[in-house]
Amino acid sequence: MSDTGDLQQGGSGAVEEQDGAAEDPTTSPGSEASSPATQGPHADHSGINSPSPEASGLLSLPWEMVTHIASHLPAQCVISVLPKVCHVLGNVGKDNTAWQLRARRLVGSRAGFPVGPREDIDWASACLEMEQLVTCWTGQADFVARLIQQDEEKIEQVEEQTMPGRHVEPAAEGQQGEREGEIEGVGVVAQEVAYGIDEGMEVAMEGEDGEVQPNEGADHLARLREALGERLDRDGAAFLEDEQGHRMAVNADAGQEGEQPDDPGSLGNGKAEWMEQHQFPRSPSPPPILDRISLPLKHFARIDTILLMGEEATICATGSRDRNVHLWDLQSDGGKLRHTFAERGTFSTHQGWVWCLGSQGNSLASGAFDSTIRLWDLQACGAEMGLIRTGAPVHCLSYQPDMLLAGTVDRKVNMYDPRVAEPLVKSLRLHSNAIICLAADDRYIVSGSTDCTVAMYDRRAGKALKRLRLNSYLMSVSYSGCEMWAGDNRGYLHSFSMAGTLKAVSQFDVGHTAMITGIHSSPGSLYTCSSDSTVKVHIPCAPPRTLCTLQHRGGVNALSVNAGVLAVAFGEFYAEIWRPRK
């Protein structure tokens, strides 16, 4: 594949900054807005916006006034309710000019929306999603900050009650800052070890049992275990908060060791029972408009991947370094473990770390560092449907209706058809290093690699279209329509246009201080998570408007968004679900 011309465009690595000024939606070339003369309430009669003898009340007003009044109604009302009132008011929801003006109010006058091409964008859906996002998440940051301060005070009170006679001296300001930095750094260190930031990504190590795992330095693991042990010793005993009907468990045992065994067989009954009863510190409970579900502690190692499934996001799957994949039922208030997938003849899902998940219909695919992809039937009580041997550890999956795509450590993007005996259809070599992230649909495949390139492949034409070189490498990628968002290993957001070819649009700093480990984008929403222990919710404009930042104690490894529900996986064996309250 020759990409000399393509690399010249992005060879400098500098991503162009888009002008922050928003275009006037009434004059943009991509606007499909209809004039009042064609969509006015009396257009069928006279073609002008003059009152008719038979019209009265709201319908007797000029069309401009009708649309202005409708602009103050919620988008959901304009889309769902007004068409049921009468045909004339139903035309309000077909006026693209009105939707573009609404979008401009939501993102602000200094931001551009959308970041990518304006063609074929569903303005009504984008506005609806943005309004729901603003309703759920605006003001959440202040609420969380207040609860964090309250929770710290309650932890100290519980420690005093459970350990009488223990006096905790307040730490000096400098020492406290150093302590917090050390604890928060655990998630970052763990991520760097896993992803091989210290030039270890391409080196694999085969253990005594033949399992392929990343090559972790002993010094990294020692620091990780030491910091994790100190955290567990610090984090007090259990307490219960029932304010506003929300629970928050912060349980620990001062006499227990912080390090957890890697081998499930080495967990004694006492240790397993302790893990069931004791919860690690959770992020604060959400405001009343959101419900939070903290999944019970069933994994005994960090969760690296999470996936929401179902039209209403009532099912969730989690994959962990304990080599297991759990399936959760979210219809209950607290989340219930429905099933643990297990390889035939064993007690675990894989023989290596589970790193990625994908789903299509009733099928679930799990990829792991044991160089396999396993397929599971969700309707048949988790029965194993098939096994695909990839020849290298699997980093990322994209499950499409006609194809299962996998990105591996050996620089390949493999295309599989799980329905046939020999599933491998084609192997694409678009990069010179390990594939880290992957996104696809029926037209394109987009992949990011540690060689600091992002590539676009045309499935229909069967050829590579473009490869761009960046100053950093992408850790996560998500796209919808012709607009793509990605997060890199330095904590920056990148936006791309996919209108015919791949084009870098802008780079943004949204406040992440470490690698962006997960991202989800749609026409009206943008979610990001990072190993800096934060989850951020944004409106996808230029620059992104951050509505909320959720701060956690440990690094955030992955997120999944479906039907307005947010699922987050953490490095401390647990996961949380945030969903709008019904």
Backbone torsions as a table, in degrees:
resi	resn	phi	psi	omega
1	MET	NA	128.3	179.8
2	SER	-101.1	121.6	-179.1
3	ASP	-131.2	34.6	-177.6
4	THR	-62.0	-47.7	-179.7
5	GLY	-65.1	-34.8	-179.3
6	ASP	-68.2	-40.3	-176.9
7	LEU	-70.5	-25.0	177.7
8	GLN	-65.5	-32.3	-179.0
9	GLN	-69.8	-42.0	-177.4
10	GLY	-110.2	12.1	-173.8
11	GLY	-66.2	-27.7	180.0
12	SER	-69.7	-20.6	-179.7
13	GLY	82.2	-11.2	-179.9
14	ALA	-83.0	127.4	179.2
15	VAL	-94.2	132.2	-175.8
16	GLU	-62.9	139.2	175.4
17	GLU	-89.1	128.5	179.8
18	GLN	-82.1	142.4	177.5
19	ASP	-58.2	130.2	-176.3
20	GLY	-71.4	-16.6	-177.9
21	ALA	-70.4	132.1	-179.9
22	ALA	-81.2	143.5	176.3
23	GLU	-72.9	151.7	175.5
24	ASP	-74.5	115.3	-175.4
25	PRO	-64.3	-19.2	-178.6
26	THR	-79.5	-14.4	-177.6
27	THR	-120.7	2.9	-177.8
28	SER	-69.5	142.9	-176.7
29	PRO	-66.5	-24.8	-177.6
30	GLY	-85.1	-1.9	-176.7
31	SER	-72.0	137.3	178.1
32	GLU	-111.4	23.9	-176.1
33	ALA	-64.1	140.8	177.5
34	SER	-94.0	147.9	-179.9
35	SER	-74.4	155.3	177.7
36	PRO	-56.0	-27.1	-177.4
37	ALA	-67.7	-26.2	-178.7
38	THR	-98.2	-18.3	-178.7
39	GLN	-121.2	9.8	179.6
40	GLY	-66.8	164.3	-176.2
41	PRO	-65.2	-19.0	-177.9
42	HIS	-120.1	23.1	-176.9
43	ALA	-64.7	-31.8	-178.2
44	ASP	-67.9	-20.3	-175.3
45	HIS	-97.9	-50.0	-172.2
46	SER	-126.2	-13.4	-178.5
47	GLY	76.1	5.1	178.1
48	ILE	-129.1	167.3	-176.5
49	ASN	-96.4	57.0	176.7
50	SER	-110.4	145.4	-179.5
51	PRO	-61.1	144.9	177.1
52	SER	-106.0	156.8	-176.8
53	PRO	-59.8	-34.5	-175.3
54	GLU	-84.7	-10.9	-178.8
55	ALA	-83.9	148.1	178.0
56	SER	-150.8	162.8	177.1
57	GLY	66.2	-135.8	-176.0
58	LEU	-61.7	-36.7	-176.4
59	LEU	-72.3	-12.4	178.2
60	SER	-84.3	-8.3	-179.1
61	LEU	-78.8	156.4	173.6
62	PRO	-59.9	151.9	-175.7
63	TRP	-60.6	-35.1	179.1
64	GLU	-60.7	-38.2	179.6
65	MET	-71.1	-35.4	178.6
66	VAL	-64.0	-46.0	-179.8
67	THR	-67.9	-33.3	177.9
68	HIS	-66.0	-42.4	177.7
69	ILE	-63.3	-42.6	-179.3
70	ALA	-65.7	-26.1	-179.2
71	SER	-67.1	-17.6	177.9
72	HIS	-91.2	-3.5	175.6
73	LEU	-88.6	152.6	175.3
74	PRO	-60.0	148.1	-179.3
75	ALA	-58.9	-36.1	179.5
76	GLN	-61.8	-37.4	178.9
77	CYS	-68.3	-42.4	-179.4
78	VAL	-63.9	-39.0	-176.3
79	ILE	-77.8	-41.2	-170.5
80	SER	-103.1	-32.7	-171.3
81	VAL	-95.0	-49.1	-174.9
82	LEU	-58.0	-39.8	177.5
83	PRO	-61.9	-22.7	179.1
84	LYS	-82.2	-17.2	179.5
85	VAL	-75.5	-54.4	176.2
86	CYS	-163.8	164.4	-177.7
87	HIS	-65.0	-36.3	-177.7
88	VAL	-64.2	-48.5	179.7
89	LEU	-67.5	-24.7	176.3
90	GLY	-64.2	-25.4	178.1
91	ASN	-68.4	-17.1	178.7
92	VAL	-60.7	-38.9	-179.0
93	GLY	-73.7	-6.2	178.8
94	LYS	-100.0	1.1	-176.8
95	ASP	-89.3	100.9	-178.1
96	ASN	-65.2	-30.4	177.8
97	THR	-61.1	-44.0	179.2
98	ALA	-62.5	-40.5	179.5
99	TRP	-67.2	-38.6	179.9
100	GLN	-67.4	-37.5	175.1
101	LEU	-65.5	-38.0	177.3
102	ARG	-64.2	-43.9	179.2
103	ALA	-61.7	-38.1	180.0
104	ARG	-64.7	-37.6	176.7
105	ARG	-65.3	-36.4	-177.2
106	LEU	-71.2	-39.2	-176.9
107	VAL	-88.4	-19.0	-178.0
108	GLY	98.3	157.6	-174.5
109	SER	-73.2	-19.9	-176.2
110	ARG	-95.7	-0.7	-178.4
111	ALA	-109.9	150.3	177.5
112	GLY	-100.6	139.4	178.6
113	PHE	-147.9	133.7	-7.4
114	PRO	-76.8	168.1	179.4
115	VAL	-73.6	-38.5	179.7
116	GLY	-88.2	-156.1	-177.9
117	PRO	-66.6	149.4	-178.7
118	ARG	-88.9	-13.6	-176.8
119	GLU	-68.4	141.5	173.2
120	ASP	64.4	14.6	177.2
121	ILE	-78.5	138.0	176.7
122	ASP	-87.6	93.4	-174.2
123	TRP	-63.4	-38.9	-178.7
124	ALA	-63.6	-46.5	179.8
125	SER	-64.6	-38.9	179.4
126	ALA	-63.6	-43.9	178.9
127	CYS	-65.6	-41.2	178.0
128	LEU	-59.5	-45.3	-178.6
129	GLU	-67.3	-40.1	178.7
130	MET	-64.0	-41.6	179.4
131	GLU	-64.9	-40.7	177.1
132	GLN	-64.1	-38.4	178.9
133	LEU	-64.6	-45.0	179.8
134	VAL	-63.6	-42.3	-179.3
135	THR	-61.4	-41.7	-175.5
136	CYS	-78.3	-37.7	-165.5
137	TRP	-113.5	-14.0	178.2
138	THR	-67.2	132.4	-178.8
139	GLY	84.7	-4.2	-179.4
140	GLN	-65.9	-34.9	-176.0
141	ALA	-62.3	-44.5	179.5
142	ASP	-64.4	-39.3	179.0
143	PHE	-62.5	-45.4	179.8
144	VAL	-64.1	-41.2	-179.5
145	ALA	-61.1	-41.4	178.5
146	ARG	-64.2	-42.3	-179.4
147	LEU	-67.8	-34.3	178.3
148	ILE	-61.1	-44.0	179.1
149	GLN	-64.0	-41.6	177.9
150	GLN	-64.6	-40.3	-177.8
151	ASP	-65.6	-38.7	178.6
152	GLU	-61.7	-41.5	178.9
153	GLU	-65.5	-39.0	-179.7
154	LYS	-69.5	-35.7	178.4
155	ILE	-61.3	-44.8	179.3
156	GLU	-63.0	-39.4	178.8
157	GLN	-64.3	-42.7	-179.7
158	VAL	-65.9	-38.6	178.4
159	GLU	-62.2	-40.7	178.4
160	GLU	-64.6	-38.5	-178.5
161	GLN	-72.1	-38.6	-176.4
162	THR	-83.6	-20.4	179.6
163	MET	-128.2	76.2	-176.7
164	PRO	-59.2	143.6	177.4
165	GLY	88.3	-13.3	178.6
166	ARG	-82.2	124.2	179.6
167	HIS	-113.2	121.8	-178.8
168	VAL	-100.9	114.8	178.0
169	GLU	-75.6	135.9	177.1
170	PRO	-64.2	135.6	-178.5
171	ALA	-76.4	148.2	175.3
172	ALA	-63.6	158.8	-175.1
173	GLU	-59.8	-44.3	-180.0
174	GLY	-65.7	-42.2	179.4
175	GLN	-65.4	-39.8	-179.3
176	GLN	-63.3	-42.8	178.4
177	GLY	-63.0	-38.7	178.4
178	GLU	-66.3	-39.9	-179.7
179	ARG	-63.1	-45.9	-179.3
180	GLU	-64.2	-40.1	179.0
181	GLY	-63.3	-36.5	-179.7
182	GLU	-67.4	-41.4	-178.0
183	ILE	-70.7	-44.9	-179.4
184	GLU	-66.0	-23.6	-179.2
185	GLY	-72.3	-13.3	-179.0
186	VAL	-59.3	-45.3	-179.7
187	GLY	-62.4	-37.7	-178.8
188	VAL	-68.0	-43.9	179.2
189	VAL	-61.4	-42.9	-179.0
190	ALA	-62.3	-41.9	179.4
191	GLN	-65.1	-41.2	-178.8
192	GLU	-65.6	-36.5	176.3
193	VAL	-63.9	-45.3	-176.0
194	ALA	-66.0	-42.7	-176.0
195	TYR	-88.3	-3.7	176.9
196	GLY	68.9	46.7	-179.0
197	ILE	-62.8	-35.1	-178.6
198	ASP	-84.3	52.9	176.3
199	GLU	57.5	30.4	-178.9
200	GLY	-109.3	2.4	-174.7
201	MET	-61.7	-42.3	-172.9
202	GLU	-84.0	-7.7	-176.9
203	VAL	-98.2	121.9	177.9
204	ALA	-110.8	154.0	-177.7
205	MET	-126.0	131.7	-179.3
206	GLU	-97.5	122.2	-178.4
207	GLY	-80.5	-176.5	-177.0
208	GLU	-65.4	-29.7	-179.4
209	ASP	-90.1	11.8	178.7
210	GLY	81.8	5.8	-177.0
211	GLU	-81.3	136.3	178.5
212	VAL	-92.5	123.4	-179.9
213	GLN	-133.4	161.6	175.7
214	PRO	-63.2	152.7	-180.0
215	ASN	-83.9	99.8	-177.3
216	GLU	-96.3	131.6	176.5
217	GLY	-72.0	144.8	-178.6
218	ALA	-64.8	-33.8	-179.7
219	ASP	-66.3	-38.9	176.9
220	HIS	-62.0	-47.9	-178.0
221	LEU	-64.6	-38.1	179.4
222	ALA	-63.2	-44.6	178.6
223	ARG	-64.3	-39.0	-179.8
224	LEU	-62.9	-48.0	-179.8
225	ARG	-63.6	-41.3	-179.2
226	GLU	-63.4	-44.8	-179.4
227	ALA	-67.5	-38.9	179.6
228	LEU	-67.0	-38.6	177.5
229	GLY	-63.7	-42.5	178.1
230	GLU	-63.7	-36.1	-179.9
231	ARG	-64.7	-44.2	-178.6
232	LEU	-66.6	-34.8	178.0
233	ASP	-67.5	-26.7	-175.2
234	ARG	-84.3	-28.3	-164.2
235	ASP	-89.8	46.0	160.7
236	GLY	46.3	-166.9	-179.7
237	ALA	-109.1	-175.2	-168.9
238	ALA	-76.8	146.3	169.0
239	PHE	-146.6	158.8	-175.5
240	LEU	-126.0	129.1	176.8
241	GLU	-115.8	120.1	-178.0
242	ASP	-110.2	14.0	178.1
243	GLU	-62.5	130.4	-178.4
244	GLN	59.6	26.1	174.8
245	GLY	73.0	11.9	-178.4
246	HIS	-106.2	143.1	179.4
247	ARG	-107.8	147.4	175.4
248	MET	-144.2	113.9	-176.9
249	ALA	-97.8	132.2	175.5
250	VAL	-132.7	75.4	-174.5
251	ASN	-105.9	144.8	173.5
252	ALA	-159.0	171.6	180.0
253	ASP	-128.0	116.7	-175.3
254	ALA	-64.3	-21.8	-177.6
255	GLY	-93.4	-4.0	-177.0
256	GLN	-91.2	151.8	175.5
257	GLU	-77.7	146.3	-177.8
258	GLY	-76.4	-27.1	-174.4
259	GLU	-81.6	134.4	178.9
260	GLN	-103.0	141.0	-179.2
261	PRO	-67.3	148.7	178.6
262	ASP	-81.6	-22.6	-175.6
263	ASP	-95.5	120.2	-178.3
264	PRO	-60.7	-28.1	-179.7
265	GLY	-69.3	-20.7	-178.4
266	SER	-85.7	-2.2	176.7
267	LEU	-80.0	109.3	177.9
268	GLY	-73.9	170.9	-178.4
269	ASN	-62.0	-38.5	-179.5
270	GLY	-65.4	-42.1	-179.9
271	LYS	-67.1	-42.9	178.7
272	ALA	-62.5	-40.8	179.2
273	GLU	-65.5	-38.0	177.6
274	TRP	-61.9	-41.7	-179.6
275	MET	-67.2	-33.8	178.6
276	GLU	-66.3	-37.2	-171.8
277	GLN	-89.5	-25.2	-174.8
278	HIS	-105.3	129.1	-178.6
279	GLN	-106.2	142.0	173.6
280	PHE	-75.8	159.6	-178.2
281	PRO	-56.1	136.4	-178.5
282	ARG	-107.3	159.8	172.3
283	SER	-69.9	157.5	-175.7
284	PRO	-61.9	156.1	179.5
285	SER	-68.9	148.4	-176.5
286	PRO	-79.5	169.2	175.2
287	PRO	-68.6	170.1	-172.8
288	PRO	-58.3	-24.4	-176.5
289	ILE	-73.0	-15.6	179.2
290	LEU	-119.9	142.9	171.3
291	ASP	-102.8	142.8	176.7
292	ARG	-120.5	132.9	175.6
293	ILE	-116.0	122.1	173.3
294	SER	-98.9	113.3	-177.7
295	LEU	-66.0	138.7	-179.7
296	PRO	-59.1	154.6	179.9
297	LEU	-74.4	102.2	175.8
298	LYS	-116.7	-31.1	173.6
299	HIS	-79.9	148.4	176.3
300	PHE	-116.5	16.3	172.1
301	ALA	-143.2	169.3	-173.7
302	ARG	-61.2	145.1	178.0
303	ILE	-92.9	121.6	-177.0
304	ASP	-103.8	-11.2	-178.5
305	THR	-149.6	146.3	-179.9
306	ILE	-146.2	146.6	-175.8
307	LEU	-147.2	125.9	173.8
308	LEU	-91.7	140.1	-178.0
309	MET	-135.6	163.2	-179.7
310	GLY	92.9	154.4	-177.8
311	GLU	-62.3	-32.5	179.2
312	GLU	-109.2	17.2	178.0
313	ALA	54.3	49.1	-179.7
314	THR	-95.3	-2.5	179.0
315	ILE	-127.1	141.5	-179.7
316	CYS	-137.0	141.0	175.4
317	ALA	-120.0	141.4	177.8
318	THR	-128.3	139.8	177.4
319	GLY	-121.5	139.5	-169.0
320	SER	-135.0	168.0	173.6
321	ARG	-75.3	-4.8	171.0
322	ASP	-79.7	6.7	174.4
323	ARG	76.6	13.5	-176.5
324	ASN	-115.6	153.3	171.3
325	VAL	-119.2	122.4	178.4
326	HIS	-105.7	144.7	175.3
327	LEU	-112.4	128.2	-173.2
328	TRP	-116.4	142.6	173.5
329	ASP	-99.5	115.6	-175.8
330	LEU	-95.5	4.9	-179.5
331	GLN	-71.5	-28.4	175.9
332	SER	-78.9	162.3	-174.9
333	ASP	-65.3	-38.3	-175.2
334	GLY	-101.1	0.6	-176.4
335	GLY	77.3	128.6	-175.5
336	LYS	-127.5	133.7	177.5
337	LEU	-71.0	117.3	-178.8
338	ARG	-89.9	-40.3	-173.2
339	HIS	-162.9	148.9	169.8
340	THR	-116.3	118.0	-178.1
341	PHE	-72.0	139.3	-177.7
342	ALA	-137.9	134.7	173.8
343	GLU	-64.3	145.4	-178.4
344	ARG	-57.6	130.4	177.7
345	GLY	80.0	4.9	179.9
346	THR	-130.7	-179.6	179.0
347	PHE	-115.2	16.7	178.9
348	SER	-137.2	161.7	-178.3
349	THR	-72.9	-43.4	-179.3
350	HIS	-133.0	172.5	174.5
351	GLN	-102.2	15.1	177.1
352	GLY	-153.0	175.3	-179.7
353	TRP	-56.7	134.0	174.8
354	VAL	-84.7	120.1	-170.5
355	TRP	-112.8	-20.9	-176.1
356	CYS	-155.4	155.0	-179.9
357	LEU	-134.3	152.8	173.9
358	GLY	-152.3	152.7	-178.5
359	SER	-140.9	153.1	175.5
360	GLN	-152.7	114.0	-177.6
361	GLY	62.6	-124.0	-179.6
362	ASN	-97.4	12.7	-179.3
363	SER	-107.6	139.1	175.4
364	LEU	-120.8	133.4	177.7
365	ALA	-114.4	136.8	177.3
366	SER	-125.9	130.3	178.5
367	GLY	-112.5	144.4	-172.1
368	ALA	-143.9	174.7	178.7
369	PHE	-80.6	2.2	171.9
370	ASP	-87.0	13.1	176.7
371	SER	64.1	37.0	176.7
372	THR	-136.6	155.4	167.7
373	ILE	-119.7	126.2	179.4
374	ARG	-112.3	140.3	-177.9
375	LEU	-109.8	135.9	-174.6
376	TRP	-128.6	142.4	179.3
377	ASP	-95.8	111.5	-177.4
378	LEU	-71.0	-24.2	-179.7
379	GLN	-86.0	-17.5	-177.3
380	ALA	-107.0	42.8	176.7
381	CYS	58.1	35.6	176.5
382	GLY	75.7	25.7	179.7
383	ALA	-66.0	144.3	-179.8
384	GLU	-74.5	127.4	-177.1
385	MET	-97.0	-25.3	-177.2
386	GLY	179.4	167.0	180.0
387	LEU	-134.8	129.7	177.3
388	ILE	-118.9	123.3	177.1
389	ARG	-95.1	120.7	-173.0
390	THR	-95.1	-18.4	-179.3
391	GLY	84.1	-5.3	179.0
392	ALA	-159.3	155.6	177.1
393	PRO	-54.5	141.4	-175.8
394	VAL	-98.5	124.9	-179.3
395	HIS	-96.7	-35.4	-171.8
396	CYS	-152.3	151.7	-179.0
397	LEU	-132.8	149.9	169.1
398	SER	-140.6	112.1	-174.3
399	TYR	-98.7	108.7	179.7
400	GLN	-103.2	162.8	-178.0
401	PRO	-57.3	-32.1	-176.5
402	ASP	-112.1	-1.2	-172.7
403	MET	-158.7	146.7	172.3
404	LEU	-111.8	120.6	-177.0
405	LEU	-107.3	139.4	-178.4
406	ALA	-136.4	134.6	173.2
407	GLY	-104.4	130.9	-171.7
408	THR	-122.5	170.4	-179.0
409	VAL	-67.7	-27.5	-175.7
410	ASP	-86.6	29.6	169.4
411	ARG	73.6	17.1	-176.3
412	LYS	-111.2	148.1	163.8
413	VAL	-111.2	108.0	-175.6
414	ASN	-95.7	137.0	177.4
415	MET	-108.0	122.0	-176.8
416	TYR	-120.7	147.3	169.2
417	ASP	-112.4	99.4	-174.1
418	PRO	-65.1	-10.1	-174.5
419	ARG	-84.1	-10.3	-175.6
420	VAL	-113.0	164.9	-176.5
421	ALA	-67.3	-40.6	176.4
422	GLU	-105.8	91.2	-167.2
423	PRO	-72.3	-23.7	-175.5
424	LEU	-67.0	120.8	178.8
425	VAL	-97.7	-47.0	-178.0
426	LYS	-160.4	147.8	172.7
427	SER	-114.5	124.7	-179.7
428	LEU	-101.5	131.4	175.3
429	ARG	-112.3	91.0	-175.7
430	LEU	-106.0	-6.8	-174.6
431	HIS	-138.2	168.7	178.3
432	SER	-108.5	10.5	179.7
433	ASN	-150.5	-175.9	-173.6
434	ALA	-60.6	143.0	175.8
435	ILE	-84.3	126.7	-177.2
436	ILE	-104.5	-39.9	-175.2
437	CYS	-139.0	156.8	-171.6
438	LEU	-153.5	139.1	173.5
439	ALA	-145.5	146.9	-175.5
440	ALA	-158.4	161.7	168.0
441	ASP	-145.5	-160.4	-177.3
442	ASP	-75.2	-6.5	-178.5
443	ARG	-110.5	-47.5	-170.5
444	TYR	-126.1	157.6	168.5
445	ILE	-124.2	126.1	177.6
446	VAL	-118.7	130.2	-177.1
447	SER	-133.7	147.7	176.5
448	GLY	-123.5	146.0	-173.4
449	SER	-134.7	163.4	176.2
450	THR	-72.7	-2.5	173.3
451	ASP	-82.9	11.4	177.2
452	CYS	65.5	32.8	175.0
453	THR	-125.5	154.9	172.1
454	VAL	-126.9	132.7	-173.6
455	ALA	-122.8	150.9	179.0
456	MET	-125.1	127.4	-177.9
457	TYR	-119.9	132.6	179.6
458	ASP	-91.2	111.7	-177.7
459	ARG	-68.0	-37.4	-175.9
460	ARG	-72.6	-39.2	179.2
461	ALA	-84.8	-16.9	179.6
462	GLY	68.9	38.3	-179.1
463	LYS	-152.0	157.2	176.3
464	ALA	-75.9	133.0	-178.1
465	LEU	-95.8	-42.0	-172.5
466	LYS	-157.5	148.4	171.0
467	ARG	-138.0	126.0	-179.1
468	LEU	-111.8	143.1	176.7
469	ARG	-104.6	134.2	-178.6
470	LEU	-116.3	173.9	175.3
471	ASN	-84.4	-9.0	179.7
472	SER	-142.5	173.7	177.9
473	TYR	-111.0	148.9	-175.0
474	LEU	-81.6	136.2	177.4
475	MET	-100.6	-26.2	-176.5
476	SER	-152.5	149.0	-176.8
477	VAL	-147.6	146.2	178.8
478	SER	-153.9	139.5	176.8
479	TYR	-147.1	155.0	174.9
480	SER	-143.5	131.9	-176.8
481	GLY	66.4	-128.1	-178.5
482	CYS	-106.7	15.4	-178.3
483	GLU	-121.1	133.1	-178.9
484	MET	-128.8	140.6	175.1
485	TRP	-120.7	147.6	-179.9
486	ALA	-148.2	153.0	176.3
487	GLY	-119.3	141.7	-174.8
488	ASP	-109.4	-177.5	-175.5
489	ASN	-77.3	-6.1	178.0
490	ARG	-102.9	-2.5	178.9
491	GLY	95.1	12.5	179.8
492	TYR	-98.8	150.6	174.1
493	LEU	-97.5	140.8	177.3
494	HIS	-124.1	139.7	174.9
495	SER	-115.6	143.2	-177.9
496	PHE	-133.8	150.5	170.9
497	SER	-102.2	137.5	179.8
498	MET	-119.7	29.8	179.5
499	ALA	-80.3	90.3	-180.0
500	GLY	87.1	-38.9	177.5
501	THR	-152.0	170.4	-178.2
502	LEU	-87.5	126.8	-178.3
503	LYS	-139.3	127.2	176.3
504	ALA	-72.1	131.9	-177.6
505	VAL	-105.2	-58.7	-174.4
506	SER	-150.7	162.8	172.0
507	GLN	-126.5	137.6	-174.6
508	PHE	-132.0	145.9	171.4
509	ASP	-105.7	109.3	-177.7
510	VAL	-103.8	9.2	175.8
511	GLY	106.6	-4.1	175.6
512	HIS	-72.2	137.7	-178.0
513	THR	-108.5	3.5	177.7
514	ALA	-147.2	-177.9	-173.7
515	MET	-55.6	141.6	176.5
516	ILE	-87.5	108.8	-172.1
517	THR	-88.1	-14.7	179.9
518	GLY	-155.2	148.7	-179.3
519	ILE	-152.0	144.9	173.4
520	HIS	-141.1	128.6	178.9
521	SER	-128.6	150.6	175.0
522	SER	-149.6	174.2	-177.7
523	PRO	-55.0	-28.3	-176.2
524	GLY	-124.9	11.5	-178.4
525	SER	-148.8	155.3	177.6
526	LEU	-149.9	121.1	178.7
527	TYR	-118.1	138.7	176.2
528	THR	-138.0	149.2	173.6
529	CYS	-136.2	157.5	-171.8
530	SER	-146.1	158.9	174.3
531	SER	-72.9	0.6	173.0
532	ASP	-82.9	12.5	174.3
533	SER	77.7	23.4	-179.3
534	THR	-126.3	152.2	168.4
535	VAL	-122.3	130.6	-178.1
536	LYS	-121.8	141.5	177.3
537	VAL	-115.3	125.2	-174.7
538	HIS	-128.9	161.0	162.0
539	ILE	-91.7	130.4	-172.5
540	PRO	-79.1	65.9	176.6
541	CYS	-113.4	-177.9	-178.7
542	ALA	-120.2	109.5	-2.6
543	PRO	-76.8	159.6	-179.4
544	PRO	-59.9	140.4	176.5
545	ARG	-95.5	109.6	-177.7
546	THR	-81.8	118.6	-178.3
547	LEU	-87.3	-32.4	-172.8
548	CYS	-158.9	145.6	171.8
549	THR	-125.7	119.3	176.6
550	LEU	-96.2	120.8	-178.6
551	GLN	-99.9	129.8	179.6
552	HIS	-121.7	168.6	-177.3
553	ARG	-77.9	-34.3	-177.9
554	GLY	-116.1	170.4	179.2
555	GLY	-61.9	148.2	178.0
556	VAL	-100.8	123.3	-170.6
557	ASN	-95.1	-30.5	-174.8
558	ALA	-165.0	159.7	173.0
559	LEU	-143.2	161.4	175.9
560	SER	-144.8	139.4	-179.3
561	VAL	-129.3	132.8	178.5
562	ASN	-156.4	129.1	176.9
563	ALA	55.5	36.8	179.1
564	GLY	79.3	2.8	179.8
565	VAL	-98.8	136.8	-179.5
566	LEU	-113.1	127.2	175.0
567	ALA	-116.9	135.4	-175.2
568	VAL	-130.6	134.8	178.4
569	ALA	-111.0	136.9	-175.6
570	PHE	-117.2	169.0	-179.2
571	GLY	-84.2	3.4	-177.5
572	GLU	-113.3	40.9	170.4
573	PHE	72.9	6.6	-174.5
574	TYR	-133.4	167.7	-178.8
575	ALA	-141.5	155.2	179.5
576	GLU	-129.7	149.2	176.7
577	ILE	-120.5	128.7	175.9
578	TRP	-116.9	125.1	-178.1
579	ARG	-143.7	148.7	177.8
580	PRO	-61.0	138.0	179.5
581	ARG	-74.0	133.8	179.7
582	LYS	-83.5	NA	NA
